[in-house]
Amino acid sequence: MIYELIGLIVCIIVIFCVVYIKIWELKQIDIAEKQIENMERIDSTIAQQDYQLLSLAGGLSQFEVNKIYPTLKKSGAWHFCTIKVNNRRIYFKKYDGMKGYFDIKRGKVDTVSLNHIVVMRNGELLMGPCEDKDKYNI
């Protein structure tokens, strides 16, 4: 009799713990989904601002911007504060204070340099960044 009662209490406690854990997991999933939606909204706002800057200051068409922007973002060159074009190079300053430039050849991003470190060549991310001694003209 007493063992049956102890077994019943243990089963109730286990069921309560399983239900509590499932409710907690669902709550955490909801929180994560809201954070992801917020990050996506912020990213799209930043992308719109970058598209405008690249179209106006960079002298690039909307088609070219649509083509190169994912590559720029992959290299870390995004969230621009200012952009300046000089000798087929587009120099930029980011909101986080980083400076750099990128080259466009044949409609694709060729070289990307951030704070005097080349992070991309021929449209491919470098495994080991190289030092860049070019002067930034911003």
C-alpha positions as CSV (number, residue, x, y, z in Angstrom):
1,M,0.0,0.0,0.0
2,I,2.7,2.5,1.0
3,Y,4.8,1.5,-2.0
4,E,1.9,2.1,-4.3
5,L,1.4,5.6,-2.8
6,I,5.1,6.4,-3.2
7,G,5.0,5.2,-6.8
8,L,1.9,7.3,-7.5
9,I,3.5,10.4,-6.0
10,V,6.7,9.8,-8.0
11,C,4.7,9.5,-11.3
12,I,2.8,12.7,-10.5
13,I,6.1,14.6,-9.9
14,V,7.6,13.2,-13.1
15,I,4.6,14.2,-15.1
16,F,4.6,17.7,-13.6
17,C,8.3,18.1,-14.4
18,V,7.8,17.0,-18.0
19,V,4.9,19.4,-18.5
20,Y,6.8,22.2,-16.8
21,I,9.9,21.6,-19.1
22,K,7.7,21.5,-22.2
23,I,6.0,24.8,-21.3
24,W,9.4,26.4,-20.6
25,E,10.7,25.2,-24.0
26,L,7.7,26.7,-25.8
27,K,8.2,30.0,-24.0
28,Q,11.9,30.0,-24.9
29,I,11.0,29.3,-28.6
30,D,8.6,32.3,-28.6
31,I,11.3,34.5,-27.1
32,A,13.8,33.4,-29.7
33,E,11.3,33.9,-32.6
34,K,10.6,37.4,-31.5
35,Q,14.3,38.2,-31.3
36,I,14.9,36.7,-34.8
37,E,12.0,38.8,-36.2
38,N,13.5,41.9,-34.5
39,M,17.0,41.2,-36.0
40,E,15.5,40.6,-39.5
41,R,13.6,43.9,-39.3
42,I,16.8,45.8,-38.2
43,D,18.8,44.1,-41.0
44,S,16.2,45.0,-43.6
45,T,16.3,48.6,-42.4
46,I,20.1,48.7,-42.6
47,A,20.0,47.1,-46.1
48,Q,17.5,49.7,-47.3
49,Q,19.8,52.5,-46.1
50,D,22.9,50.8,-47.7
51,Y,21.0,50.4,-51.0
52,Q,20.2,54.1,-51.0
53,L,23.7,55.1,-50.3
54,L,25.2,52.8,-52.9
55,S,22.7,53.9,-55.5
56,L,23.2,57.7,-54.8
57,A,26.8,58.1,-53.8
58,G,28.2,55.0,-55.4
59,G,26.7,55.7,-58.8
60,L,25.5,52.1,-59.0
61,S,22.2,51.0,-60.6
62,Q,19.6,49.2,-58.5
63,F,20.4,46.0,-60.4
64,E,24.1,46.3,-59.6
65,V,23.4,47.0,-55.9
66,N,21.1,43.9,-55.7
67,K,23.9,41.8,-57.3
68,I,26.8,43.0,-55.1
69,Y,25.2,43.7,-51.7
70,P,25.0,40.0,-50.5
71,T,28.7,39.6,-51.2
72,L,29.5,42.9,-49.4
73,K,27.5,41.8,-46.4
74,K,29.3,38.4,-46.4
75,S,32.6,40.2,-46.3
76,G,31.6,42.5,-43.4
77,A,31.3,45.6,-45.6
78,W,27.8,46.8,-44.7
79,H,25.9,49.3,-42.5
80,F,27.6,52.3,-44.3
81,C,27.8,55.8,-42.9
82,T,29.4,57.5,-45.9
83,I,30.4,56.4,-49.3
84,K,32.8,58.0,-51.8
85,V,33.8,56.9,-55.3
86,N,37.4,57.5,-56.5
87,N,39.1,55.8,-59.4
88,R,36.7,52.8,-59.7
89,R,37.1,52.2,-56.0
90,I,34.2,52.8,-53.6
91,Y,35.5,54.0,-50.2
92,F,33.2,53.7,-47.2
93,K,33.0,54.4,-43.5
94,K,30.8,52.2,-41.4
95,Y,28.7,53.3,-38.4
96,D,31.0,51.2,-36.1
97,G,34.0,53.4,-37.1
98,M,35.6,50.9,-39.5
99,K,36.8,52.3,-42.9
100,G,37.5,50.5,-46.1
101,Y,37.0,50.1,-49.8
102,F,35.8,47.7,-52.3
103,D,36.4,47.3,-56.1
104,I,33.9,46.2,-58.6
105,K,35.1,44.4,-61.7
106,R,32.8,43.0,-64.4
107,G,29.7,43.6,-62.2
108,K,31.1,41.7,-59.2
109,V,32.8,42.6,-56.0
110,D,36.6,42.0,-56.5
111,T,38.5,43.2,-53.5
112,V,37.2,44.3,-50.0
113,S,39.5,45.9,-47.5
114,L,38.4,46.7,-43.9
115,N,40.7,48.8,-41.7
116,H,43.7,48.0,-43.9
117,I,43.1,44.3,-44.0
118,V,42.0,42.6,-47.2
119,V,39.2,40.2,-46.4
120,M,38.1,39.3,-49.9
121,R,39.9,38.9,-53.3
122,N,38.3,37.9,-56.6
123,G,34.9,37.7,-54.9
124,E,36.1,35.0,-52.5
125,L,36.6,35.4,-48.7
126,L,40.2,34.9,-47.7
127,M,41.1,32.2,-45.2
128,G,43.8,34.3,-43.8
129,P,43.4,38.1,-44.1
130,C,46.3,40.1,-45.8
131,E,47.6,43.5,-44.8
132,D,46.6,46.4,-47.0
133,K,48.9,49.4,-47.2
134,D,46.6,51.5,-49.5
135,K,45.5,54.9,-48.2
136,Y,41.7,55.3,-47.7
137,N,40.4,58.4,-49.4
138,I,37.2,59.1,-47.5
